[in-house]
Amino acid sequence: MYLDLKAILEIVILWFVIYEIMLFFEGTRAVNVLRGIVIILVMFFVIQRLGLERLDWLFTKLFAISIIALLVIFQPEIRQGLARLGQRHLFKLVLREEEIEQILKEIIKAVDNLSQKKTGALIAIEKDDSLKPYIETGVMLDALVSSELIENIFSPHSPLHDGGLVIQQARITASGCIFPVAEDPDLSRIYGLRHRAGIALSRETDAIVVIVSEERGEISLAYEGKLYEGLKKEELLMKMKEILIKK
């Protein structure tokens, strides 16, 4: 009985670790390789239980090689993931739901007006992962969130219109910030630097990134490495509330 409980505990711990590793790499190209390694790991344990010595030796070598290959090939993703762990802090909006909605409406009003003018914009809203490293690359503002200020920042004549705007702790913290740029060859060539920066930032952090295309005037939202394109202002509000407001 003791051995059975011990085996169950080991299996639970193992699967918890695997699950956390999968979340760690979620949204990166490493996740598919990890799934393959998990399959190899399961087969390895089955073979050990069955006492198949030759296959056991083969899978032991294969698993070791897979881990080394993962570390070498996906070194950038591992570095980004570790950076995310080091940046985490408990950012919690101490605002009522209606206050959060008001802030979102100010953002969406600005984004909608910029979209109609075909003026490009890149706005990141911080959640749990700190955006401090990116804030430090821009110009500090520390202002209330207002549609007028956002529109002025992204006006083509504004010295801050290039780069990203960061909203942190329900305030506009900085503008003209430099975000990472996704080098993913699978991304369509129609995506410019703003879209690639938005996708990359949403992969490295849990920020909500709103993008306005300068060429097409389309509104997109990037979150957890996924890009939601061609959003109307109502759809954008619904999506942002879904992410930010916990029921």
C-alpha positions in Angstrom: 0.0 0.0 0.0 2.8 2.4 0.9 4.6 1.7 -2.4 1.4 2.3 -4.3 0.9 5.7 -2.6 4.5 6.6 -3.3 4.2 5.7 -7.0 1.0 7.7 -7.3 2.7 10.7 -5.6 5.7 10.4 -8.0 3.4 10.3 -11.0 1.4 13.3 -9.8 4.6 15.3 -9.2 6.0 14.3 -12.6 2.9 15.4 -14.5 2.7 18.6 -12.5 6.3 19.4 -13.5 5.6 18.6 -17.1 2.4 20.7 -17.1 4.4 23.7 -15.7 7.1 23.3 -18.3 4.4 23.2 -21.1 3.0 26.5 -19.7 6.5 27.9 -19.5 6.9 27.4 -23.3 3.3 28.0 -24.3 3.1 30.3 -27.4 6.7 29.5 -28.5 8.0 27.2 -31.2 9.5 25.0 -28.5 6.1 23.8 -27.3 5.7 21.2 -30.2 9.1 19.7 -29.4 8.2 19.5 -25.8 5.1 17.5 -26.6 7.4 15.0 -28.5 9.7 14.8 -25.5 6.7 14.1 -23.2 5.7 11.2 -25.5 9.2 9.8 -25.4 9.2 10.1 -21.6 5.9 8.2 -21.3 7.2 5.5 -23.6 10.4 5.3 -21.6 8.5 4.6 -18.3 6.3 2.0 -20.0 9.4 0.2 -21.4 11.0 0.3 -18.0 8.0 -1.2 -16.4 7.9 -4.0 -19.0 11.6 -4.7 -18.5 12.6 -4.3 -22.1 16.3 -3.7 -21.6 17.5 -2.9 -25.2 14.6 -0.4 -25.7 15.3 1.0 -22.3 18.9 1.7 -23.2 17.8 3.2 -26.6 15.2 5.5 -25.1 17.6 6.6 -22.2 20.1 7.8 -24.9 17.3 9.4 -27.0 15.8 11.2 -24.1 19.2 12.6 -23.0 19.9 13.8 -26.6 16.5 15.4 -26.8 17.1 17.5 -23.6 20.5 18.7 -24.9 19.0 19.6 -28.3 16.2 21.5 -26.5 18.7 23.5 -24.5 20.8 24.4 -27.5 18.1 25.0 -30.2 15.6 26.8 -28.0 18.1 28.8 -25.9 16.4 32.2 -26.8 13.0 30.9 -25.6 14.5 29.5 -22.4 16.2 32.8 -21.7 12.9 34.7 -22.3 11.0 32.3 -20.1 13.5 32.8 -17.2 13.3 36.5 -17.7 9.6 36.3 -17.3 9.9 34.5 -14.0 12.3 37.1 -12.8 9.9 39.9 -13.8 6.8 38.6 -12.2 5.1 40.7 -9.5 1.6 40.7 -8.2 0.0 43.5 -10.2 -3.6 43.8 -9.1 -6.0 46.5 -10.1 -7.5 47.8 -6.9 -10.2 49.4 -8.9 -13.9 48.6 -9.1 -15.1 46.9 -12.3 -16.8 50.1 -13.5 -13.5 52.0 -13.1 -11.6 49.4 -15.1 -14.3 49.6 -17.8 -13.9 53.4 -17.9 -10.1 53.1 -18.4 -10.7 50.6 -21.2 -13.3 52.8 -22.8 -10.7 55.7 -22.9 -8.2 53.4 -24.6 -10.8 52.1 -27.1 -12.0 55.6 -27.9 -8.5 56.6 -28.8 -7.8 53.5 -30.7 -11.0 53.8 -32.7 -10.2 57.4 -33.6 -6.6 56.5 -34.6 -8.0 53.6 -36.7 -10.3 56.0 -38.6 -7.3 58.3 -39.3 -5.1 55.3 -40.2 -2.6 56.4 -37.6 -0.4 53.6 -36.3 -0.4 52.8 -32.6 1.1 50.3 -30.2 -0.3 50.1 -26.6 0.8 47.6 -24.0 -1.3 47.1 -20.8 0.7 45.5 -18.0 -0.8 42.5 -16.1 1.3 40.3 -13.8 4.6 40.3 -15.7 6.5 43.6 -15.1 7.1 45.8 -18.2 9.8 47.8 -16.4 12.6 46.7 -18.8 10.6 48.1 -21.7 9.4 51.2 -19.8 13.1 52.1 -19.2 13.7 52.4 -22.9 11.1 55.1 -23.4 10.1 58.5 -22.0 8.5 58.5 -18.6 5.0 60.2 -18.4 3.0 59.0 -15.4 -0.4 60.4 -16.5 -4.0 59.5 -16.2 -5.4 57.3 -19.0 -7.2 59.6 -21.4 -8.2 59.2 -25.1 -6.9 62.7 -25.9 -3.5 62.0 -24.5 -3.1 58.7 -26.3 -4.2 60.3 -29.6 -1.7 63.1 -29.2 1.1 60.7 -28.3 0.6 58.8 -31.6 0.0 61.8 -33.7 2.6 61.7 -36.6 3.9 65.1 -35.5 4.5 63.9 -31.9 8.2 63.1 -31.0 6.8 60.0 -29.1 4.7 58.5 -31.8 7.4 55.9 -32.6 7.6 52.9 -30.3 5.1 51.6 -27.8 3.0 53.2 -25.0 2.8 51.3 -21.7 -0.1 51.5 -19.3 0.9 50.3 -15.8 -1.1 50.4 -12.6 -4.0 52.1 -14.4 -1.8 55.0 -15.6 0.1 55.9 -18.7 3.6 55.2 -17.5 5.8 55.7 -20.6 5.8 56.2 -24.4 8.3 55.7 -27.2 9.2 52.4 -25.6 11.2 49.8 -27.5 9.5 46.3 -27.6 11.1 43.1 -28.9 10.3 42.1 -32.5 9.1 38.6 -33.4 11.5 37.0 -35.9 9.1 34.1 -36.6 9.3 33.1 -40.3 5.8 31.7 -40.1 4.3 35.2 -39.6 2.8 36.7 -42.7 4.7 39.4 -44.5 1.7 41.7 -44.2 2.6 42.3 -40.6 4.8 45.3 -40.0 7.0 46.2 -37.0 4.1 47.1 -34.8 2.4 43.8 -35.2 5.6 41.8 -34.8 6.5 43.8 -31.7 3.0 43.3 -30.2 3.2 39.5 -30.8 6.7 39.3 -29.4 5.8 41.2 -26.3 2.7 39.1 -25.7 4.9 36.0 -25.9 7.5 37.3 -23.5 5.0 38.7 -21.0 1.3 38.4 -20.2 0.7 42.0 -21.3 -2.4 42.9 -23.4 -1.1 44.6 -26.6 -3.4 46.7 -28.8 -2.1 47.5 -32.3 -3.5 49.9 -34.9 -2.3 49.3 -38.4 -1.0 52.5 -40.2 -1.6 51.0 -43.6 -5.1 49.4 -43.2 -6.4 51.2 -40.1 -7.3 47.8 -38.6 -7.3 47.2 -34.9 -5.7 44.0 -33.5 -5.0 42.6 -30.0 -2.1 40.4 -29.1 -2.3 38.3 -26.0 -0.3 35.2 -25.0 1.3 35.0 -28.4 -2.0 35.1 -30.3 -3.1 37.9 -32.6 -6.8 38.8 -32.8 -7.2 40.8 -36.0 -9.8 43.1 -37.5 -11.6 43.9 -34.3 -14.4 46.4 -34.0 -14.4 48.6 -30.9 -17.1 46.6 -29.3 -15.2 43.3 -29.9 -12.0 44.9 -28.5 -13.8 46.1 -25.3 -15.3 42.6 -24.8 -12.0 40.9 -25.3 -10.1 43.2 -22.9 -12.8 42.9 -20.2 -12.6 39.1 -20.6 -8.9 39.2 -19.9 -8.7 41.9 -17.2 -11.9 41.5 -15.2 -12.1 38.2 -13.3 -15.7 37.1 -12.6 
